[in-house]
Amino acid sequence: MSQEVYEQMATRTNGDIYIGVVGPVRVGKSTFTKRVMDIMVLPNMEDEKERQRAQDELPQSSPGPVIMTTEPKFVPANGAQISVGNQDMPFKIRFADCVGYIIDGVKGYEDENGPKLVHTPWHNDPIPFQDAAKIGTDKIIREHANIGVVMTTDGTVNGIPRESVRQAEQDIIDQLQEIGKPFVIVVNSKMPAHTTAKELCDELHERYNAPVISTSVDQMTLNEVKHILEEALYEFPIKKLEMEKPDWLDVLEENHELNKLIKQSIDNWKQSVNKIRDIERLTKELLDEDFIASAQVKSVDAGLGHAIISLQLKNDIFKNICDEWLEEPIQSKKDWLLFIKESQQARKSYQRFHEAIEQARKDGYGVTLPTLQEFEPSRPEIIKQNNFFGVRMEAKAPSYHILRIDMAAEFAPLIGSEFHSQQLLKDLTYAFLHDRDALWETQLFGTPLFEVMKESIAYKTDAVPKHAKARMRQTIEKMVNKGDSGMVTFIL
């Protein structure tokens, strides 16, 4: 396990990793706890006294069907401060070693009088040993541990048949899944590489949809322990999932069909993502969408439960969007350069006139100011006023005054019969009330209504005489340059 995984594990658990080792009795829970302490925890404890104390607190373990653990045990008692990884990442680790669920074929929980009675912190009176064992196990699962290690066996350990552990194994896993606690299943086997052990791992993985690892617990290596912790880390729930889409999609409106299609698709697939390990599967499922070319995991922070998936769309999607906005499709590089050149010129004009147009749209009158290149200065000259001298220089530059003229257009043809007139009125009224786009597309004598109205306005505009337009311009120039705000003008 890398330094990053250690850091993420510490982040996810606030620095306190409490591992609940649960399962049926006599399947190797105490052996697992002792082995992990020996090879990972104790060597990384910095305080010598704390290390010695923790070693004295290790649980007992022995072969055979006789129960050795009689009550839940927290090892070490106060949580061991350890430093691991290349950067000495510090966090506390603690194991909760429980008795486990009683199964058939084990010994040590009954005497000649029947089930042993034991005192517990949860009852005033003694209760049967098997009841106390179950309560202690359940409390570790629900209240103490933030990671669960479910120990079970393939039938090769301590003479415990596989059939004896099935029900207890299922009850514990069902409880973990019910409360949503991340866990891994460890199959303790004398022959972990044997076909029987591997087939059991596959069966358990398919049944419980959880990581299953087969190992000989009393001979576990450090790498195996790290692998078990890493598998548990990726069982933590995902809290935040982000999709990084191509930046050109930001140009499209949020309600554009493509954006809506992508959002709907992502929302549908995200419903199936619950754990960190589901992220990789999601990237494969997203490829089932016709418009997605690739989906890759950009980053996963298992500590925070945050993942980012990068999406790339198929090339023809981008081309189709461009074709939507172009009057004619662009095929060659020459056409692209011409388009870019024209767009640049249009952009400059738009930037200059945009503010004036918006001002005219809002207030009825907008003005663009001249650029530096448009100023034409006059020759500077000395001026004298009384006994004072100065310098005068004039400059001329064009400004564009945009007026909003609300023009009225009318459509009033004589159709013929009253029946056809009523039918047209009905169609136009319905479109007026429910669909304005359809209203303007209504065909009248083979021409859309919009074109008819536009022609009416164009006719009125052309009817204004040229000399009237020129005099209007001269009038505005005088008002601007001379400040004749009270001017009375007759345009003949």
N, C-alpha and C positions, 0 to 999 in steps of 0.2 A: 504494500500500500504506500502510495507516494505521500510526500509532505502535504500536498494539497488535500488529499483525502482525510488525513488526520485533522487538518484545520477545519474542514467542512463538518466532520463528525463533532468536533468540539463546539462549533457554532450552533449546530442543530440541537445540541443537548445542553447549551449554556455552560459548557466546560465540564459537566458532570455526566460521565457515561455510566449509567446503571444498567448492567446486563442481567436480566432475569433468566436464569438457567432452569427451565421447567420441563416437565414431561413425566412419564410413568416412573415408578421406582425401579432401581437397579439397572438402569440403562446407561449409566456413566456420567450423570450430572456432576457429582462431586469430583470425579476424575477429570472431567473437562475443566472445571473451575480451578482445580489444583494445577493442571498442566498449563493453562493460560497464565496463571500467576507465576509459575516457575520460569517460563520462557519469555514472557513479555512484560509483566508488571514489576516483579521483584528486581530484575536487572536494571530497570529504568528509574527506580526510586532513588532519590538523591540523599535522603536522610538515612543514615545507617541504623539509628534506633528504630525509626519507623519501619525500615525494611525487616529488621529482626522481629519486631512485634507482628507485622503482617505474616511473616513466615510461621510464627507460632499459632496464628489464627486459621491456617489452612485447614480445610475439611479433611476428614479421614475417608479413605477409599480402600476397597478390598474386593477381590473376586467373589463370586458366589451369589446365591439368592437371598442372603440375609441382609435386611435393611440396616444400614449404618447411620444414615442421617435421621435424627429424631425430631428436629425442629428447623425452621428456616434459619439460615445463617448468612450474615452479610460479611463478605470478605473483600478487603480488610474492613475492620469495624468502622473506621471513619472516612474511608475513601482515600486511595493512594494518589499522592501528587507525583505524576510521572512526566518525564520529558522524552518525546520521541521525535523522529524525523531529523532532517538535515539542519533545521533551524531551531531544534529543541523546543518544539511546540508543547507548552504545558497544559495538562488538564487532569482532572481527577477520574479515576476509574474504580468501580466497585462492582462486585458480583453478588447477586442474591441467589444463594444456593438453597433450594427448597427440598422438602422430603419427596414430593411428587404424588401422583395418583396411585393408590394401591391397585395392584393387578393380581390375577391368579398365579399361584406358583411361587410366591415370595414368602419369606419367613421373617419373624422379628416383630410383628405387630399384634401377635396374639400370645397368650400364655395358657396354662392349663385351665383357666377359668373363662377363656374366650378372648375377645378383643381387649387389648390393654386400654386402660383409662388414663388420660393425661390432662394436666392442668394447662390452660392456655390463657393469654392475655384477653381473650375475647369472650370468655364465659366464666361465671363464678364457680360453677361446678365442673368436675372432671368430665371429659367427653371421650368417646372412642378414638383410638389412635388414627384410624383411617379418616375420620371426619376432620380431625385437627390437621392432618396432612393436606387434605383437600382445601380447607379454609386458608391455610398458610400459602399454598401454591396460588390460589385465586387472588390473594392480596398482593402477592409479588407481581402477578400479571397486571392487575388493575391499578395499583397504587404506587409501587416502588420503581419498577423497571421502566426505562424508556426504550430499550431494545430487548426483544425476546429471542432466546435461543432454545428451540424446542428439541430436546434430545429424545431419540428413539433408537431402535435397533432392528437389524435384519434377522435376528434370531441366533447370532453367533457369539453373543456376549453374555457372560454370567449364567448360561444355561436357561435364559429367558426365551421361550418360543415367540416367534413373530406374532402369532395369533393372539397372544396374551396382552400385547401392548396396543392393538389396533383401536379399541374403543377409547381408552384413556388418551391416546394420541389425538384422536379425532375431537374429543371433548375439549381438550386444551386449545387446539388450533381454532376450533369454532369460536371459543371465547376471545381469543386474540383478534380474529377477524371481525367479530361483533363490535369490539371497541376501537378497531382501526389502529392497533399498535403494530409497528413494523417488527417483523420477525424472520428468522431463517430456521430451516429444519436441518439438523445434523443427524445423520444416520451413523451410529456407532457400530463398526463392523470389524471383525478380525481379518476380513478379506475385502477391503473397500474397493479394490480394482476388479473384483470378480463380477461375472455377468449378472449374478443374482442381486448383488448390491446395486449395480447400475440400473437394472430393471426396476428395482424398488424406488430408486431416486426418481426415475421417469414417471412412475405411477403416482408418487406423492406430489410431484410437481404439477402433473396434469390435474390431479384432484383438488389441490389447494391453491394453485396458481401462486406459488411462493418458491424462492430459491431453496434447493435441496443439495446438501453436500455430504458425500460419503467419506468417512475417515476412520482411522483407528485412533480413538481419542487418547489413549495412553501413550501414543507415539507421535502425536501431532507435531508438526514443524511450525516454526514462527511464520513462515509464508502461508501455511494453511490457516492459522489464526487470523492473520491479516486479511486473507480472502474472505473468511466468515464475517468479519467486521465490515468489510467493504460491501458485501452482499446485503448486510443489514442496513447500511447507510442508504443504498438505492431503493430500499423498501419504504423509506419515508415518503409521506405524501407531497405532491407537487402543489406549491402555493401560488405560483405565478408563471404563466406561460406566454411568451411574446413571440409574435411572428414578424420577422424582418422581411418586408416586401421590397421589390424594386422601387427606387425612389421616383421613377417617372409616373408611378401610380398616384403620387401626391398631386400631380397636375390635374388629374381627373376629379370631377365633382364627387363628393361622398356618395351621392345617390346614383352614380353612373352604374350601368348594368354590370360591368366587369367588377367594380369594387363590391357591389352587392353580392355577386356570385362568389367572389373569393371569401368574403366575410361569412356567408352562409355555409360554405364548404368547411372553413376552419372551425366554425362553431359546432358543426356536426361531428367532426373528428375529435375535437377537444373533449367531448363528452366522455370519450373512452380513456382519457388520460387521468390517472389517479396517483400514480407513483412516479418517482424519478426514473425508474427503469423503463417506464412506458414511453419515454420521449423518443428513443430510437425506433420503436415500433411505429410511432406516429409518423415519422419521416417516410417510412416505407408505404404506409397507407395513403398518405397525401399524394403519392405518385399515381394513384388510381384516378385522380382527377385529370380530365382531358387537357386542361390549360396549364398544368404545372409540369415544368421540365425537370426540376430538381428540388429536393428538400433535404437540407443538411443541418445537423446540430451545430450551431455556432458556439454555444457555451452552455454549460450546466453547472450551476452552483448548488450542489446537493445540501450544503449547509443551510442555505436560505430557502431552498425549495424553488429556485428560480431558473428557468431555462429559456433560451432563445433559439428559434429555428429560422434559418435563412431560406427563403423561397425564391426560385427563379421561374419565370413564366416562359412558355414556348415563344420562339421568335415571331411566328406568324401572328401571335396575339398583338404584339407591338405594331406590326405592319398594318393590321386591320384597324387599330385605333387611329393610326396616321391617315389611313384612307378615309376614315369617317370625317376627318376635319379638312381634307383637301378636296378642291373642286375636281381635280383630275389626279389619278394615281401617279406617283413618282417612281420611275423605273430605273433611270440611269443616274450616274454620278453627276453628269452635267445638269440634269433636271434638279437634283438636290442642291447644287451650288447656286443655280438661278433662284430657286425657292428661298434659300438662306439669304441671298443678296436682297431680294425683294422684301423679305421679312424684316431685315435689318433697317431698310429704308422706311418701311411701314411702322416699325417700332419707334424710330426717331420722331416721326410725325405724331404718332400716338402719344408719346411722352410729352410732346409740346402742347398738343391740343386737348389732351385728356382732361386736365383740370378745368380748362375753359368750358369744355362741353358739359362737364358735370355741373359747373356753376350755372350755365345757361339752362340746363335741365331743371335745376332747383329754383333759381331766381329769375330766369328768363333772359339773363344777360351775362356773357362770359368774355374774358379778354385774355389773350396770350401776350406775354412780354417778349420783346426781341432778344435775339442772341447777340453775342459780342461781334460775330462776323457780319451781322446785318447793319451795324451802326455805320453811317456815313458822316464823318465830322466835317465842319466848315473850317476855313482858315482862321486861326485865332487873330483877334484884333484888339487894339487899345481903345478903351472907352473913357469918356470924361463926363463927370456929372458935378457941376459947380466946381469946387476946388479939389475934388477927389478923382483919382484915376483907377482904372481897373482893366481887366482882360475879359473879353467875351468870346465864347466859342459855342456854336450850335452843333447839333447832331440830329440827323434824321434816321429813323428806323421804323420798319413796318410792324404794326401790331394787328392782330386779327380779332375783330369784335364779332362774337357769335351771339346772335339773337334767336331766342326761341319764339317762333310764330306758330300759334295754334291754329292750324288750317282746318277747315271743315270740308268734308267730302260727302257726297250724297249719291245714293243709288235709288232710282225710282223709275224703273222701266215699266212699260205697259206690256203685260205678258199676253193678255187675250181673255180667256174665259175666267169666270170667278172661281171655278173649281181648281184650275191650275194655280191661280193666285193664292187661294187658301192653302193648297198643298205646299207651295213654296214658303208661305208665311209660317206654317207649322214647322217645317224643317229648320228654317232660320231661327225661330223662337226657341226650339229645343236646343239647338247648338249654342245659342246665346246664353242659355241658362246653365248648360251642363258641360260644354266642350268648346272653348273659344278657338282652339286650334282648328277644330273641324268647321267652325263657322267661317273662318277665313279661307278654308280650302273648298268651300261650297262652289260648285261649278255653275256659272251663269252664262248661257250661250257659249259654252266651251272655254270660258275664262274663269279662273278662281276669283272669288269676291275680293280678295286682297289686291290683286292686280287691277281690278276695276277701280277700287278706291284710290290706289296709288296713281293711276293714270289721271284721275280727276284732280288730284292735288298737283301733279306735274303740269297739267294744263293751266291751272290758276297761277302757278309760279312763272311759267313762260309768258303769261299775259301781262306781267308787270313790265312796263316800258324800260328800255335801257337808260334813258335820260333820267327817269325817276330813281333808278338804283344809284346812278352817279351822284345825283343831288342829295340823296340820303347819306351817301358816304361823305360828301363834302360837309354836310351839316354836322355829322358826328365828329369829323376832324376839327371843325371850328369849336365845337363844344369842349373837346378834349384839350386842344392847344391854347385856346383863348379863355376858356373858363366861362363861356357864355351860357350859364345855366338857365337864364331867363329868356333865352332866345325864342322868338316866334317864327316858325318856318312855314312857308307855303310851297308845296311841291306841285308844279304845274305840268 
